[in-house]
Structures are given as C-alpha cells and as structure tokens.
C-alpha cells in the first residue's frame, strides 16, 4: 500500500517478482480508507523472474515506463487494476503473456516492444471474481502504437468490452488478434499486419468485429480474407468487417526463394507449444555452406514451429 512514489533505474533481475504491488482491500493489513496507487516505475530491469517481472494487482493509476520485463513467466501481471499506463517497455521471450490483465479497466498500453511471448497482450474477465471485486469488469482499453512481433497470439481479448486497438504493428505472429466471448464496442483500426503466419484476426466472440482501415502489406482481397476467421460459424470473415482496408503502397514481394534461407538478413521466428524459451540465432562457426547456419535452442517439451520471413517487412510468395 503505497502512493505517489517513483522507483527508477534499479536492477531487479532474477528476483521472485521484480516488482510486487498489492492493493487488495481485503488483505488483513489493508489500511482502511487509504487509497494506494499513482506510483511511477521507470527504467528498471525486472527480467529473468520465475514468476512475474512486474506484478501490480488491485492497483490504480500506476505508471510503468521504459522497464525491461523479459525472460520471465509473465512480463506484467496486472489483475484487477485500473487507470494504468504501460508505455515504452521491452517485453520479450516470456513463457506466457507479455502483459496480462484480468478484470482491469480504463487502462492504456502504448508503444511497447512485445516480442516472442506466448501471448503478447492478454486482457480478459475471469468467471470467478475475487470477493469484494465481483462488480468489476474488463473494459475500456486503449492498445496503441505497440510493436507485436513473433508472438503466438499478438493480442488476445476475452470478455472485454470497449477495447480500441489502433496504430499497432503486428509482424510475424501466428495470430495477430483474437477476440473471445463478449467484444461489444471493441474496434480494431489503423493497425498494420505483416507476414502473419496463420490469421490476422480470429473472431470467437458473440459480436461482429469492426476492423476496417487496417493494412495487410498487400492488396488482394482474396489473400487478406484467407487470414480472417470467424469461429462462431466457421465461415471466413463473416463476423469480421475488415473492408475497407488501407491499400499497401507497392508491396515488396520476394517471388523466388533465395539460394540459402539460412543467411542473414532473413528473419526466423520460433513458436513453442508450451511457451518455454526457444531461440533462433545465427551460427557463423558451424555451417555447411555460405556464412551462417541457423541454430535453434529450446527447453520446450512440446511442438516447436520455426518460421521464415524475409528481412525488412518483405513478404515472400513462392513455392519450393
């Protein structure tokens, strides 16, 4: 229970939780009629936690800016929190979600680098609310200007209403955005999708998704539509209003495969089924030909997907 503090420039790496805040009013040591929150946490290294790099629950008005929350179980765990600002943080290679918020509201998630997590951003409403917070719901989010790269799911929003995702860059995610349960009032606009592996948008919610004026790096409607999925009725993009879309200017296509796919500056992204750390890197010491080989190291006990894409947002279109 703290208020109006600033915590900056610390190394909290390899801790149980890098930073832990709990303002649950039901705790035995809760201070009656005291409202914590409105603290600022900036430029801290909270990585390599076996649990959460930063955990801030039941809190209000906290600001998390320029922190490193990587290589942990969760990057941010922010359940039941409101009026938060999560901005310009580095959130990479977490085993579960980069940012996870259950029953939060009025939160802003802006300009973060969110790369190679199982889920980049996960916001939802659990079916079993905690006593004292049963009326709190998941709603009113602004998710904007984030870089979401190489996540199994870039943005997962479940039972969350009035969520606006805008001006985000989704690159080489298995799934860009997935909506589940209620999504009333949610809008997806002004985002850019590039080299999506399976689907740009999956709609598993009970509402039609408004997703016009996004860009997909190419202009063929048939190809864009193939990567829209409405799981309510199993028909492609029936419940996703994605047209009109932003026309791509002279899409940069790779029409023939390069002689050697395992040479820089190709981009290889890994996805592990259980979210355990899996990294692809160039090896310039052990290779068959050329200058590099691709080395994949994983602690996963499940399936691992290794996905190729050209560098610099070029899109490949060829068969082997």
N, C-alpha and C positions, 0 to 999 in steps of 0.2 A: 504494500500500500504506500505509494509514493506519488508525488505530484510536482510538476514544473521543474524537473531536473534535466541536466544534459550530461550524457555519457558519450565520450568521443575519443577516438584514437587508441583504443585498447586492443590487446591481443587476448581474446577469449577462446582461442582454438583448442581443440582436444578436450573440452570440458564436457560434463554430463549434458547440460544445456549451456550454450554460450552465454545467453542472457535469459533470465526467467522472471516473469511478472505474472502475478495472480491477484486480481482484484475481486474475487468471488465474495459477494456479500454474505454468503452462508458459512464462511470459514469461522472456526471458533475464535480466532484472533482478529476478526474483522472489526474495524473501528466504526461504530455507529455514526451515521450522518457525516461520514468523511468520504469524499469522492476522490479517488486517485486518478492518475492519468495525466495527459498533456505533457509527457516527457519526450525528449528528443534523444535518439540513439543514432550516432553517425560515425562513419569511418572506422568501425570496429571489425576485427577479424573474428568471426564466430564459427569458422569451418571445422570440419572433422569431429563433429559431435556424434556419438552413437544414438542420440535421440533427436533433439531439435536444435538447430543452430541458434534460433531465437524463438522463444515461446512467450507469448503475451496474451493471456486469456482473461475474459470478463473485463476488459480494459476499455478506456475511452480516450480518444484524442491523442494517442501516442504517434510519434513520427519516427520512421525508420528510413534513414537516408545514407546511401553510399557505404553500406555494410557488405561484407563478404560472407555469404551464408551457403557454403558449398560442401560437398562430400560428406553429407550428414544423412540421417534417416529422413527428416523433413528439413527444408530450409527455414521456413517460417510456419509456426503453428499458432494461429491467432483466433481460436474459437471464441464465440460469444462476444466479440469485440466490435466497437463502433467508432465512427469518425476517425478511422486510422488513415495515415498516409504512408504508403510503402513505395519509395521512389529511388530510382537510380542505384539499386543494389545489384550485386553479382550473385546469381543463384544457379549454380551448376552442379551436375552429377550427384544429385540427391536420390536416394533409393526409392523414395515415394514421391511426394509432391514438393515442388519448389516453394509454393505458397499455398497453405491450406487454411480455410476459414469456415467453420461450422456455425450457422445461425448468427452471422455478422450482418451489419447493415451500415449504410452511409459511409462506405469505405472507398478509398481511391488507391489504385495500383497502377503506377505510372513509371514509364521509362526505365524498366528493369531489364537486365540481361538474364534471360531464363533459358538455360541450355542443358539438354541431355539429362533431364529428370524423367521419372516415370510419368508424372503429370506435371505440367508447368505451373498452372494455376488451377486450384480446385476449390470451388465455393459451393456449399450445399446446406441443407437443413436436415439434421438427423431426426429420425422418427421418435426418439426417446429423449425429450428435452430434460435438462437438469432442473431440479426443484428450485423455484424462485425465478426461473427464466423461461417458463413454459409459454409465455406470450411473445417471446422474442422470435422473429422470423428472419430468413435470409432475403435481403432486398436492398435495392438502391446502391449499385456498384458502378463505378467508372473504372474501366480497364482500358488504359490508353497508352500508346506510344511505346509499348514493350517490344523487345526482341525475343521471340519464342522460337528456338532453334533445336531441332533434333530431339524433341520430347515425344514420348509415345502418344500423349494427348497434350496439345498446347494449352487449351482452356477447357475445363470441364465444369459446367454449371448445372447443378441439380436442385430442383425445388427452390429456385431463386428467381425472384421477380424484379423487374425494372433494373436489369443489368445492361449497361451500354458498353460494348466493346468497339473501340474506334481507333484508327490510325496505328494499329499494331502490325508488326511484320512477322508472319508465320513462315518459317523456312524449314523444309525437310522434316516436318513432323509426320509421324504415322497418321495421326488425325489432327487437323487444325483445331476445330472447335466441336465439342459435343454438348448438347443440351438434353437434360433428362427431367422427367416429371413435369412440374409446372414451370413454364417460362414466360408467363404473361408479362407483357411490357418490355421484354428483352429485345434489344436491337443490336445488329452487327453491321457496321457500316464504315467505309473508309479504310478498311484493312487490306493488307497485301499478302497474298498467299503465293509461295513459290516452291516448286519441287515437292509438293505434298505426296507422300508415299501412297496412302490409301484414299482418304476422304478429306476434302476441305472442311465440310460441315456435316455432322450427323445430328439429325433431329429425332430424339427419342422422347420428346416432351408431348404434352397434351395440347399444344398450341402451334399455330403456324408461325414460323420464324421469319422475321423481317430482316433480310440480309442483302439488301440492294446496295449498289455503288461500292462494291469491293473489287479488287484487282486480282487476277489469277495468273498473270505473266504470259497469257496467250488469249486469243480472241475467238477460237472456235467454240461455239455454244455446246456442241455435242461432247467435246472433250471436257469442258467445265462441268456439264451436267453429269457426266460419268462419276464425278467425285463429289456428288451431293447425295446423301442417303437419308430418306425418311423411314425410320424403323417402326413407325406406328402402323403403316400398312404395307411396308416392304417395297414400295414403288419409289423409284428415283425422284428426288427433289419435289415431290408433290406438296409436301408441307414446308418447303423452304423457298421463300420468294427472293431469288438471288439476281434476277434480271429486272432492271438494267444493271449491268456491271461496268466497271471502269475499263475502257479499252487500253490494252497494252500498246506501248509505242515501240514498233519494230522489235518484237520479241527476239531475243538472242538464243538461237537453237543450235544444238550440237546434233547434226544429222547423220554423222558416221562415227562409229566408236573409235577412240584413239587407239593407237597401236598397243599401248600399255596402260591399263586402267590404274595401275598402282604406281603412278608417278605424280608428284606434286605438279600442279596445284589442284588436283582432284580432291573432292571432299567425300570422306567416308564417315557415315554416322552409324552408331550401334544402338540397338534396342534389345534389352534383355527382358525376358518374360516376367521375372520376379523383381526387376528393378535394381538388382545388385550391380555394383560397379563394373562397367565394361567399357574399355577404352580402346580406340583405334589410333595408331601412331605410325609414323614413317620410320623405317629402319634403313639407314644408309650403310650399315656394316654387313648385313647378311641379306643377299638378294641374288636372284638368278640372272637377271639382265637389267640393263638401264642403270639407274642410280639409286633406286629405292625398292623396298618391299613393304607390304602392309602388314603390320603386327597388331593383332587383336588379343587383348588380355582381359579375362573375365573371371569373376568369382561366382557367377550365376550357375545354378544347378538346373535351370530351365533352358528353353529355346533362346537363341541369340540370333537376331537379324542384323546383317551388315549391309548397308545401303549406300550405293554410289550415286554421286551427283557431280556434274562439272563445277568448277570454281566460278566465283563472281556472278552467282544467280543465273548462269546459263542453264537452259533446260535441254535435256537430252531427249531425242526422239529417233530411236533406231532399234533394230533387232540384231541379235548376234547371229 
